[in-house]
């Protein structure tokens, strides 16, 4: 798997293939982008956290969302984290903490998204979470 470097991420944004809104230069890392919390949260037990960023991936790119190590060191863990090619919307992070409550500030980098190209053709994501806004609970029927 080839991971997009910061220069590749910027090129994809400049070409209009990848969208991250609002984009923050300080969130761009050498081979990822830090996703920020859309508001203040207290993580205790299972907490759904929405990203400040709305992302739109092209049909030839996918993403993996990982917890920033700072929060892992405080006992916060991320469940899930795969973003399909063609996905558009905010990203809901499922954060868990079994220890003392952890405060997250609005705009604070909580997780990282790692982008990578996919080979072959795809029709893109067309699932029930497309165009999500805010923290979205399970839509399982």
VMD Tcl script that builds the backbone (N, CA, C; Angstrom):
set m [mol new atoms 423]
animate dup $m
set s [atomselect $m all]
$s set {name element resname resid chain x y z} {
  {N N UNK 1 A 0.850 -1.174 0.000}
  {CA C UNK 1 A 0.000 0.000 0.000}
  {C C UNK 1 A 0.895 1.236 0.000}
  {N N UNK 2 A 0.626 2.143 -0.897}
  {CA C UNK 2 A 1.346 3.408 -0.963}
  {C C UNK 2 A 0.538 4.479 -0.237}
  {N N UNK 3 A 1.167 5.171 0.681}
  {CA C UNK 3 A 0.512 6.237 1.439}
  {C C UNK 3 A 0.854 7.579 0.796}
  {N N UNK 4 A -0.149 8.449 0.679}
  {CA C UNK 4 A 0.098 9.775 0.107}
  {C C UNK 4 A 0.875 10.641 1.096}
  {N N UNK 5 A 1.926 11.261 0.586}
  {CA C UNK 5 A 2.712 12.200 1.385}
  {C C UNK 5 A 2.043 13.560 1.364}
  {N N UNK 6 A 2.514 14.486 2.205}
  {CA C UNK 6 A 1.890 15.808 2.276}
  {C C UNK 6 A 1.854 16.501 0.919}
  {N N UNK 7 A 2.895 16.345 0.109}
  {CA C UNK 7 A 2.897 16.979 -1.214}
  {C C UNK 7 A 1.829 16.365 -2.113}
  {N N UNK 8 A 1.597 15.049 -1.997}
  {CA C UNK 8 A 0.549 14.377 -2.772}
  {C C UNK 8 A -0.845 14.819 -2.320}
  {N N UNK 9 A -1.013 14.970 -1.010}
  {CA C UNK 9 A -2.300 15.431 -0.474}
  {C C UNK 9 A -2.600 16.825 -1.005}
  {N N UNK 10 A -1.613 17.712 -0.950}
  {CA C UNK 10 A -1.801 19.082 -1.452}
  {C C UNK 10 A -2.103 19.101 -2.949}
  {N N UNK 11 A -1.392 18.272 -3.727}
  {CA C UNK 11 A -1.657 18.209 -5.174}
  {C C UNK 11 A -3.086 17.743 -5.449}
  {N N UNK 12 A -3.546 16.743 -4.702}
  {CA C UNK 12 A -4.912 16.231 -4.888}
  {C C UNK 12 A -5.949 17.298 -4.552}
  {N N UNK 13 A -5.671 18.099 -3.532}
  {CA C UNK 13 A -6.580 19.187 -3.159}
  {C C UNK 13 A -6.564 20.274 -4.236}
  {N N UNK 14 A -5.361 20.659 -4.679}
  {CA C UNK 14 A -5.231 21.705 -5.708}
  {C C UNK 14 A -5.908 21.300 -7.014}
  {N N UNK 15 A -5.838 20.015 -7.376}
  {CA C UNK 15 A -6.487 19.519 -8.596}
  {C C UNK 15 A -7.998 19.404 -8.435}
  {N N UNK 16 A -8.481 19.464 -7.207}
  {CA C UNK 16 A -9.906 19.324 -6.956}
  {C C UNK 16 A -10.365 17.885 -6.813}
  {N N UNK 17 A -9.423 16.937 -6.734}
  {CA C UNK 17 A -9.780 15.528 -6.576}
  {C C UNK 17 A -10.189 15.219 -5.133}
  {N N UNK 18 A -9.442 15.746 -4.185}
  {CA C UNK 18 A -9.670 15.544 -2.755}
  {C C UNK 18 A -10.108 16.868 -2.156}
  {N N UNK 19 A -11.088 16.807 -1.262}
  {CA C UNK 19 A -11.545 18.017 -0.581}
  {C C UNK 19 A -11.506 17.809 0.927}
  {N N UNK 20 A -10.934 18.761 1.634}
  {CA C UNK 20 A -10.936 18.801 3.100}
  {C C UNK 20 A -11.340 20.224 3.462}
  {N N UNK 21 A -12.542 20.378 4.054}
  {CA C UNK 21 A -13.055 21.713 4.394}
  {C C UNK 21 A -13.528 21.762 5.842}
  {N N UNK 22 A -13.121 22.715 6.637}
  {CA C UNK 22 A -12.104 23.698 6.319}
  {C C UNK 22 A -10.710 23.076 6.399}
  {N N UNK 23 A -9.858 23.443 5.450}
  {CA C UNK 23 A -8.489 22.951 5.410}
  {C C UNK 23 A -7.648 23.813 6.344}
  {N N UNK 24 A -6.766 23.180 7.110}
  {CA C UNK 24 A -5.882 23.886 8.036}
  {C C UNK 24 A -4.453 23.431 7.762}
  {N N UNK 25 A -3.624 24.344 7.322}
  {CA C UNK 25 A -2.223 24.031 6.983}
  {C C UNK 25 A -1.500 23.340 8.147}
  {N N UNK 26 A -1.783 23.768 9.392}
  {CA C UNK 26 A -1.110 23.194 10.564}
  {C C UNK 26 A -1.509 21.733 10.796}
  {N N UNK 27 A -2.643 21.314 10.245}
  {CA C UNK 27 A -3.099 19.932 10.408}
  {C C UNK 27 A -2.451 18.969 9.421}
  {N N UNK 28 A -1.800 19.518 8.400}
  {CA C UNK 28 A -1.135 18.675 7.402}
  {C C UNK 28 A 0.162 18.128 7.989}
  {N N UNK 29 A 0.275 16.808 8.003}
  {CA C UNK 29 A 1.445 16.125 8.542}
  {C C UNK 29 A 2.246 15.520 7.391}
  {N N UNK 30 A 3.444 14.966 7.644}
  {CA C UNK 30 A 4.262 14.422 6.560}
  {C C UNK 30 A 3.567 13.376 5.689}
  {N N UNK 31 A 2.675 12.563 6.286}
  {CA C UNK 31 A 1.979 11.538 5.500}
  {C C UNK 31 A 0.554 11.326 6.017}
  {N N UNK 32 A -0.072 12.405 6.505}
  {CA C UNK 32 A -1.451 12.313 7.004}
  {C C UNK 32 A -1.995 13.723 7.210}
  {N N UNK 33 A -3.249 13.767 7.668}
  {CA C UNK 33 A -3.882 15.039 7.983}
  {C C UNK 33 A -4.588 14.859 9.321}
  {N N UNK 34 A -4.365 15.776 10.273}
  {CA C UNK 34 A -5.016 15.705 11.577}
  {C C UNK 34 A -6.455 16.188 11.471}
  {N N UNK 35 A -7.387 15.351 11.908}
  {CA C UNK 35 A -8.798 15.718 11.943}
  {C C UNK 35 A -9.107 16.318 13.311}
  {N N UNK 36 A -9.852 17.424 13.315}
  {CA C UNK 36 A -10.107 18.181 14.539}
  {C C UNK 36 A -11.548 17.991 15.024}
  {N N UNK 37 A -11.736 18.094 16.334}
  {CA C UNK 37 A -13.069 17.980 16.938}
  {C C UNK 37 A -13.896 19.204 16.588}
  {N N UNK 38 A -15.168 18.987 16.267}
  {CA C UNK 38 A -16.047 20.092 15.880}
  {C C UNK 38 A -16.578 20.894 17.064}
  {N N UNK 39 A -16.413 20.380 18.277}
  {CA C UNK 39 A -16.845 21.076 19.490}
  {C C UNK 39 A -16.120 20.458 20.675}
  {N N UNK 40 A -16.409 20.938 21.881}
  {CA C UNK 40 A -15.812 20.350 23.076}
  {C C UNK 40 A -16.515 19.036 23.406}
  {N N UNK 41 A -15.738 18.063 23.880}
  {CA C UNK 41 A -16.275 16.763 24.267}
  {C C UNK 41 A -15.593 16.306 25.544}
  {N N UNK 42 A -16.312 15.534 26.351}
  {CA C UNK 42 A -15.726 14.805 27.464}
  {C C UNK 42 A -15.826 13.333 27.093}
  {N N UNK 43 A -14.672 12.689 26.950}
  {CA C UNK 43 A -14.639 11.281 26.566}
  {C C UNK 43 A -14.688 10.453 27.835}
  {N N UNK 44 A -15.764 9.694 27.970}
  {CA C UNK 44 A -15.915 8.766 29.091}
  {C C UNK 44 A -16.832 7.658 28.606}
  {N N UNK 45 A -16.334 6.431 28.611}
  {CA C UNK 45 A -17.081 5.350 27.992}
  {C C UNK 45 A -17.036 5.537 26.484}
  {N N UNK 46 A -18.124 5.201 25.792}
  {CA C UNK 46 A -18.197 5.392 24.340}
  {C C UNK 46 A -18.750 6.784 24.044}
  {N N UNK 47 A -18.019 7.555 23.253}
  {CA C UNK 47 A -18.446 8.909 22.882}
  {C C UNK 47 A -18.279 9.064 21.379}
  {N N UNK 48 A -19.332 9.531 20.704}
  {CA C UNK 48 A -19.252 9.822 19.273}
  {C C UNK 48 A -18.798 11.264 19.105}
  {N N UNK 49 A -17.732 11.442 18.351}
  {CA C UNK 49 A -17.145 12.760 18.122}
  {C C UNK 49 A -17.147 13.033 16.628}
  {N N UNK 50 A -17.636 14.182 16.240}
  {CA C UNK 50 A -17.626 14.561 14.823}
  {C C UNK 50 A -16.397 15.402 14.522}
  {N N UNK 51 A -15.887 15.230 13.331}
  {CA C UNK 51 A -14.762 16.051 12.901}
  {C C UNK 51 A -15.247 17.424 12.445}
  {N N UNK 52 A -14.400 18.401 12.621}
  {CA C UNK 52 A -14.663 19.745 12.123}
  {C C UNK 52 A -14.628 19.727 10.590}
  {N N UNK 53 A -13.785 18.859 10.052}
  {CA C UNK 53 A -13.598 18.765 8.603}
  {C C UNK 53 A -14.665 17.916 7.938}
  {N N UNK 54 A -15.098 18.379 6.793}
  {CA C UNK 54 A -15.892 17.581 5.873}
  {C C UNK 54 A -14.918 17.142 4.788}
  {N N UNK 55 A -14.886 15.852 4.497}
  {CA C UNK 55 A -13.969 15.348 3.477}
  {C C UNK 55 A -14.758 14.822 2.285}
  {N N UNK 56 A -14.132 14.866 1.132}
  {CA C UNK 56 A -14.694 14.264 -0.074}
  {C C UNK 56 A -13.548 13.569 -0.792}
  {N N UNK 57 A -13.621 12.226 -0.818}
  {CA C UNK 57 A -12.575 11.435 -1.448}
  {C C UNK 57 A -12.959 11.095 -2.881}
  {N N UNK 58 A -11.990 11.134 -3.785}
  {CA C UNK 58 A -12.284 10.699 -5.150}
  {C C UNK 58 A -12.476 9.179 -5.169}
  {N N UNK 59 A -12.951 8.660 -6.273}
  {CA C UNK 59 A -13.236 7.229 -6.368}
  {C C UNK 59 A -11.987 6.368 -6.498}
  {N N UNK 60 A -10.815 6.988 -6.591}
  {CA C UNK 60 A -9.576 6.216 -6.660}
  {C C UNK 60 A -8.699 6.419 -5.417}
  {N N UNK 61 A -9.338 6.841 -4.294}
  {CA C UNK 61 A -8.589 7.084 -3.060}
  {C C UNK 61 A -9.434 6.635 -1.868}
  {N N UNK 62 A -8.782 6.028 -0.873}
  {CA C UNK 62 A -9.442 5.628 0.366}
  {C C UNK 62 A -8.665 6.225 1.532}
  {N N UNK 63 A -9.209 6.106 2.708}
  {CA C UNK 63 A -8.539 6.645 3.886}
  {C C UNK 63 A -8.677 5.718 5.078}
  {N N UNK 64 A -7.695 5.775 5.948}
  {CA C UNK 64 A -7.740 5.064 7.221}
  {C C UNK 64 A -7.592 6.123 8.307}
  {N N UNK 65 A -8.475 6.083 9.287}
  {CA C UNK 65 A -8.432 7.037 10.393}
  {C C UNK 65 A -7.819 6.346 11.598}
  {N N UNK 66 A -6.819 7.000 12.170}
  {CA C UNK 66 A -6.096 6.473 13.332}
  {C C UNK 66 A -6.150 7.492 14.462}
  {N N UNK 67 A -6.057 7.016 15.679}
  {CA C UNK 67 A -6.028 7.880 16.852}
  {C C UNK 67 A -4.677 8.570 16.939}
  {N N UNK 68 A -4.672 9.828 17.304}
  {CA C UNK 68 A -3.389 10.493 17.569}
  {C C UNK 68 A -2.804 9.879 18.836}
  {N N UNK 69 A -1.510 9.659 18.845}
  {CA C UNK 69 A -0.875 8.955 19.961}
  {C C UNK 69 A -1.034 9.687 21.286}
  {N N UNK 70 A -1.179 11.002 21.245}
  {CA C UNK 70 A -1.367 11.775 22.478}
  {C C UNK 70 A -2.563 11.247 23.259}
  {N N UNK 71 A -3.686 11.005 22.564}
  {CA C UNK 71 A -4.876 10.524 23.257}
  {C C UNK 71 A -4.763 9.054 23.627}
  {N N UNK 72 A -4.080 8.262 22.833}
  {CA C UNK 72 A -3.821 6.873 23.198}
  {C C UNK 72 A -3.042 6.796 24.498}
  {N N UNK 73 A -2.141 7.728 24.703}
  {CA C UNK 73 A -1.346 7.770 25.930}
  {C C UNK 73 A -2.181 8.194 27.134}
  {N N UNK 74 A -3.361 8.748 26.852}
  {CA C UNK 74 A -4.273 9.151 27.933}
  {C C UNK 74 A -5.402 8.137 28.108}
  {N N UNK 75 A -5.315 6.994 27.412}
  {CA C UNK 75 A -6.296 5.933 27.571}
  {C C UNK 75 A -7.512 6.034 26.673}
  {N N UNK 76 A -7.451 6.876 25.636}
  {CA C UNK 76 A -8.561 7.010 24.697}
  {C C UNK 76 A -8.234 6.185 23.453}
  {N N UNK 77 A -9.205 5.403 23.002}
  {CA C UNK 77 A -9.003 4.549 21.841}
  {C C UNK 77 A -10.079 4.807 20.802}
  {N N UNK 78 A -9.730 4.604 19.538}
  {CA C UNK 78 A -10.621 4.817 18.411}
  {C C UNK 78 A -11.093 3.476 17.880}
  {N N UNK 79 A -12.395 3.349 17.663}
  {CA C UNK 79 A -12.951 2.148 17.057}
  {C C UNK 79 A -13.289 2.446 15.608}
  {N N UNK 80 A -12.936 1.546 14.718}
  {CA C UNK 80 A -13.248 1.743 13.302}
  {C C UNK 80 A -12.201 2.598 12.629}
  {N N UNK 81 A -12.546 3.115 11.472}
  {CA C UNK 81 A -11.644 4.047 10.866}
  {C C UNK 81 A -11.310 3.854 9.408}
  {N N UNK 82 A -12.143 3.184 8.608}
  {CA C UNK 82 A -11.887 3.060 7.171}
  {C C UNK 82 A -12.854 3.978 6.427}
  {N N UNK 83 A -12.328 4.751 5.471}
  {CA C UNK 83 A -13.150 5.656 4.671}
  {C C UNK 83 A -13.090 5.180 3.220}
  {N N UNK 84 A -14.242 4.810 2.681}
  {CA C UNK 84 A -14.333 4.264 1.325}
  {C C UNK 84 A -14.060 5.320 0.255}
  {N N UNK 85 A -13.573 4.883 -0.913}
  {CA C UNK 85 A -13.457 5.782 -2.060}
  {C C UNK 85 A -14.819 6.400 -2.375}
  {N N UNK 86 A -14.845 7.675 -2.677}
  {CA C UNK 86 A -16.080 8.354 -3.031}
  {C C UNK 86 A -16.892 8.861 -1.855}
  {N N UNK 87 A -16.421 8.652 -0.608}
  {CA C UNK 87 A -17.159 9.124 0.565}
  {C C UNK 87 A -17.146 10.648 0.629}
  {N N UNK 88 A -18.279 11.234 1.029}
  {CA C UNK 88 A -18.397 12.677 1.259}
  {C C UNK 88 A -19.084 12.884 2.596}
  {N N UNK 89 A -18.524 13.743 3.429}
  {CA C UNK 89 A -19.187 14.093 4.686}
  {C C UNK 89 A -18.217 14.280 5.827}
  {N N UNK 90 A -18.804 14.586 6.992}
  {CA C UNK 90 A -18.021 14.643 8.221}
  {C C UNK 90 A -17.680 13.204 8.596}
  {N N UNK 91 A -16.709 13.048 9.456}
  {CA C UNK 91 A -16.335 11.718 9.922}
  {C C UNK 91 A -16.716 11.610 11.389}
  {N N UNK 92 A -17.491 10.584 11.719}
  {CA C UNK 92 A -17.849 10.326 13.114}
  {C C UNK 92 A -16.809 9.385 13.695}
  {N N UNK 93 A -16.162 9.844 14.754}
  {CA C UNK 93 A -15.162 9.046 15.450}
  {C C UNK 93 A -15.827 8.386 16.651}
  {N N UNK 94 A -15.632 7.093 16.818}
  {CA C UNK 94 A -16.158 6.359 17.971}
  {C C UNK 94 A -15.003 6.207 18.955}
  {N N UNK 95 A -14.989 7.071 19.974}
  {CA C UNK 95 A -13.890 7.090 20.936}
  {C C UNK 95 A -14.319 6.402 22.224}
  {N N UNK 96 A -13.400 5.659 22.829}
  {CA C UNK 96 A -13.680 4.935 24.063}
  {C C UNK 96 A -12.596 5.222 25.083}
  {N N UNK 97 A -13.029 5.313 26.336}
  {CA C UNK 97 A -12.104 5.551 27.426}
  {C C UNK 97 A -12.641 4.830 28.650}
  {N N UNK 98 A -11.851 3.980 29.245}
  {CA C UNK 98 A -12.284 3.242 30.428}
  {C C UNK 98 A -11.742 3.862 31.708}
  {N N UNK 99 A -10.873 4.850 31.587}
  {CA C UNK 99 A -10.257 5.438 32.776}
  {C C UNK 99 A -10.936 6.753 33.126}
  {N N UNK 100 A -10.172 7.718 33.616}
  {CA C UNK 100 A -10.725 9.022 33.986}
  {C C UNK 100 A -11.194 9.767 32.742}
  {N N UNK 101 A -12.192 10.639 32.870}
  {CA C UNK 101 A -12.665 11.392 31.708}
  {C C UNK 101 A -11.537 12.225 31.087}
  {N N UNK 102 A -11.574 12.345 29.767}
  {CA C UNK 102 A -10.581 13.141 29.032}
  {C C UNK 102 A -11.332 14.226 28.275}
  {N N UNK 103 A -10.893 15.456 28.453}
  {CA C UNK 103 A -11.511 16.599 27.791}
  {C C UNK 103 A -10.840 16.833 26.432}
  {N N UNK 104 A -11.661 17.081 25.430}
  {CA C UNK 104 A -11.163 17.438 24.104}
  {C C UNK 104 A -11.734 18.814 23.783}
  {N N UNK 105 A -10.869 19.717 23.362}
  {CA C UNK 105 A -11.294 21.075 23.040}
  {C C UNK 105 A -11.777 21.173 21.598}
  {N N UNK 106 A -12.660 22.107 21.339}
  {CA C UNK 106 A -13.088 22.373 19.968}
  {C C UNK 106 A -11.867 22.764 19.136}
  {N N UNK 107 A -11.740 22.160 17.963}
  {CA C UNK 107 A -10.623 22.457 17.068}
  {C C UNK 107 A -9.345 21.693 17.367}
  {N N UNK 108 A -9.348 20.883 18.410}
  {CA C UNK 108 A -8.156 20.114 18.765}
  {C C UNK 108 A -8.024 18.898 17.853}
  {N N UNK 109 A -6.802 18.634 17.394}
  {CA C UNK 109 A -6.548 17.454 16.573}
  {C C UNK 109 A -6.755 16.195 17.392}
  {N N UNK 110 A -7.675 15.334 16.942}
  {CA C UNK 110 A -8.036 14.135 17.686}
  {C C UNK 110 A -7.521 12.878 17.001}
  {N N UNK 111 A -7.627 12.849 15.689}
  {CA C UNK 111 A -7.221 11.662 14.935}
  {C C UNK 111 A -6.499 12.101 13.664}
  {N N UNK 112 A -5.964 11.126 12.949}
  {CA C UNK 112 A -5.273 11.396 11.687}
  {C C UNK 112 A -5.920 10.562 10.600}
  {N N UNK 113 A -6.033 11.148 9.420}
  {CA C UNK 113 A -6.488 10.370 8.275}
  {C C UNK 113 A -5.297 10.164 7.355}
  {N N UNK 114 A -5.101 8.928 6.979}
  {CA C UNK 114 A -4.021 8.529 6.075}
  {C C UNK 114 A -4.688 8.200 4.750}
  {N N UNK 115 A -4.247 8.819 3.671}
  {CA C UNK 115 A -4.834 8.610 2.347}
  {C C UNK 115 A -3.966 7.667 1.532}
  {N N UNK 116 A -4.605 6.832 0.725}
  {CA C UNK 116 A -3.858 5.957 -0.174}
  {C C UNK 116 A -4.682 5.705 -1.428}
  {N N UNK 117 A -3.985 5.544 -2.562}
  {CA C UNK 117 A -4.700 5.274 -3.814}
  {C C UNK 117 A -5.209 3.836 -3.832}
  {N N UNK 118 A -6.298 3.621 -4.562}
  {CA C UNK 118 A -6.796 2.271 -4.781}
  {C C UNK 118 A -6.670 1.961 -6.268}
  {N N UNK 119 A -6.425 0.696 -6.596}
  {CA C UNK 119 A -6.277 0.325 -8.000}
  {C C UNK 119 A -7.580 -0.256 -8.512}
  {N N UNK 120 A -7.781 -0.164 -9.805}
  {CA C UNK 120 A -9.013 -0.669 -10.398}
  {C C UNK 120 A -10.098 0.392 -10.366}
  {N N UNK 121 A -11.297 0.007 -10.782}
  {CA C UNK 121 A -12.386 0.978 -10.821}
  {C C UNK 121 A -13.413 0.658 -9.742}
  {N N UNK 122 A -14.076 1.683 -9.295}
  {CA C UNK 122 A -15.119 1.539 -8.290}
  {C C UNK 122 A -16.226 2.531 -8.593}
  {N N UNK 123 A -17.432 2.216 -8.180}
  {CA C UNK 123 A -18.533 3.166 -8.350}
  {C C UNK 123 A -18.542 4.178 -7.214}
  {N N UNK 124 A -17.703 3.982 -6.203}
  {CA C UNK 124 A -17.630 4.906 -5.078}
  {C C UNK 124 A -18.668 4.574 -4.018}
  {N N UNK 125 A -18.446 5.106 -2.843}
  {CA C UNK 125 A -19.314 4.850 -1.694}
  {C C UNK 125 A -20.715 5.407 -1.936}
  {N N UNK 126 A -21.720 4.584 -1.685}
  {CA C UNK 126 A -23.111 5.008 -1.842}
  {C C UNK 126 A -23.944 4.575 -0.632}
  {N N UNK 127 A -23.284 4.412 0.504}
  {CA C UNK 127 A -23.951 3.900 1.700}
  {C C UNK 127 A -24.769 4.929 2.454}
  {N N UNK 128 A -25.354 4.485 3.560}
  {CA C UNK 128 A -26.273 5.306 4.333}
  {C C UNK 128 A -25.617 6.436 5.124}
  {N N UNK 129 A -24.287 6.479 5.168}
  {CA C UNK 129 A -23.611 7.556 5.884}
  {C C UNK 129 A -23.070 8.634 4.938}
  {N N UNK 130 A -23.356 8.491 3.640}
  {CA C UNK 130 A -22.916 9.495 2.664}
  {C C UNK 130 A -23.527 10.849 3.038}
  {N N UNK 131 A -22.732 11.913 2.940}
  {CA C UNK 131 A -23.140 13.289 3.253}
  {C C UNK 131 A -23.478 13.483 4.727}
  {N N UNK 132 A -22.848 12.715 5.611}
  {CA C UNK 132 A -23.071 12.857 7.049}
  {C C UNK 132 A -22.651 14.234 7.544}
  {N N UNK 133 A -23.406 14.756 8.500}
  {CA C UNK 133 A -23.088 16.024 9.163}
  {C C UNK 133 A -23.177 15.788 10.663}
  {N N UNK 134 A -22.150 16.208 11.393}
  {CA C UNK 134 A -22.141 16.030 12.836}
  {C C UNK 134 A -21.897 14.580 13.238}
  {N N UNK 135 A -22.076 14.301 14.535}
  {CA C UNK 135 A -21.915 12.938 15.064}
  {C C UNK 135 A -23.134 12.125 14.664}
  {N N UNK 136 A -22.918 11.081 13.894}
  {CA C UNK 136 A -24.029 10.265 13.387}
  {C C UNK 136 A -24.049 8.921 14.105}
  {N N UNK 137 A -25.171 8.641 14.738}
  {CA C UNK 137 A -25.362 7.360 15.415}
  {C C UNK 137 A -25.553 6.251 14.390}
  {N N UNK 138 A -25.529 5.022 14.839}
  {CA C UNK 138 A -25.696 3.867 13.967}
  {C C UNK 138 A -27.022 3.945 13.212}
  {N N UNK 139 A -26.979 3.600 11.934}
  {CA C UNK 139 A -28.180 3.542 11.117}
  {C C UNK 139 A -28.533 2.095 10.772}
  {N N UNK 140 A -28.070 1.183 11.618}
  {CA C UNK 140 A -28.355 -0.230 11.416}
  {C C UNK 140 A -29.846 -0.479 11.576}
  {N N UNK 141 A -30.427 -1.239 10.641}
  {CA C UNK 141 A -31.880 -1.480 10.735}
  {C C UNK 141 A -32.201 -2.682 11.561}
}
mol reanalyze $m
mol bondsrecalc $m
mol representation Tube
mol addrep $m
